[in-house]
Every structure is written in C-alpha cells, then in structure tokens.
Amino acid sequence: MLTVGDPFPEFELTACVSLESGQEFRKINHKSYEGVWKVYFAWPADFTFVCPTEIAEFGRMQPEFAEREARVLGFSVDSEYVHHAWRRSHPHLRELPFPMMADVRRELSAALGILGEDGLAMRAAFLVDPRNEIQFAMVTPGNVGRNPREVLRVLDAARTDELCPCNWSPGEETLDAAALLAGA
C-alpha cells in the first residue's frame, strides 16, 4: 500500500457528479484538482451497509474540508452507472457535494495497493498535499467505518507544518522542539 511520502498515482476515471439529467457524469483525473489538498477515500462496494454512513458523513463535512481548500473525492470499483443508481435510491447520498469515481478497471485501487483479494477496494483514505504527495493513509477492516473527523484533524495538523502532539486539534498549542530540547 502506498503511504506517507509516496506520490499519488496518475489516473483518469469517470465519476457520478449529479443526478441532474445531462449532468450526471464527468471525467476526473489526477490533474483535475492540482495545487490543493485532496482527500481520496475508497469503499468496497455500492449498495452495502457501512459505506453509505461514511460517504454521507464525508458529504456533510464537505464544507469543512472546502474551508481548508481541500477537495473530497470518493471511489469504488463500481461503475458510474451503479454509483448513479445508488445515489438516486439512497436518501443520504442524493445531494453529495463530491464526485463518486468509478474505478471499474481497478487500476487506481491496484496502484494504491488497496485492491483486496476479493477484487474490491479496501476501506481506505489518503490525504494528498498540493504537490500530490501522500501525507496520511489509513485502511480499516471492511466492517469498520472510518472517522472523517479524524481525516479533517490530520489535514489541519499537516497544514500547520508544525509538530502536533497526540490528539492535537486546531487552536491548541503545537510543540516547540527547541524549548523541549532545552527542558523548558
């Protein structure tokens, strides 16, 4: 699995971006959101149980990511048409403010190292900086949903370029290495 310091792979995928007729799909690639932070998250499959809880929460939190000039992009190995059908049928997914990308050839999942033996993407999240370098990576078991708030906390910490202690939150003190070394 790719991890902190690795470049995020190049890709081009079709995404479900809307339920509006004629506006449903769009091509998205690794250059679509250059120069900003990105949160890529993968889920195993559409029409499942844990996945919509995470997807909906990333959707609800999208304004908080946008305040930090970060784009949220989700994907699974399902097609854009399956994403569209799921969005249309699931009340918590209808108004998603981010693309649901279709990795049907499993190329992005494989390049990231998150393609499971079952052919599905693992439940993974990657925080990618404006230089396209991975700054945070996590995978949870298929039956355990992620915490989008933790992804946001790590984004805040990574953007400080400071030393952030355990459980650090915005507004709290960061660590001063020189003072710590001096015993202050």
Buried (B, 14 or more C-beta within 10 A) or exposed (E): EBEEEBEBBEBEBBBBBBBEEEEBBBEBEBEBBEEEBBBBBBBBBBEBEBBBEBBBBBBEBBEBBBEBEBBBBBBBBBBBBBBBBBBEEBEBBEEBBBBBBBBBEBBBBEBBBBBBEEEBBBBBBBBBBEEBEBBBBBBBEBEEBBBBEEBBBBBBBBBEEEEBEEEBEEEEEEEEEEEEEEEE
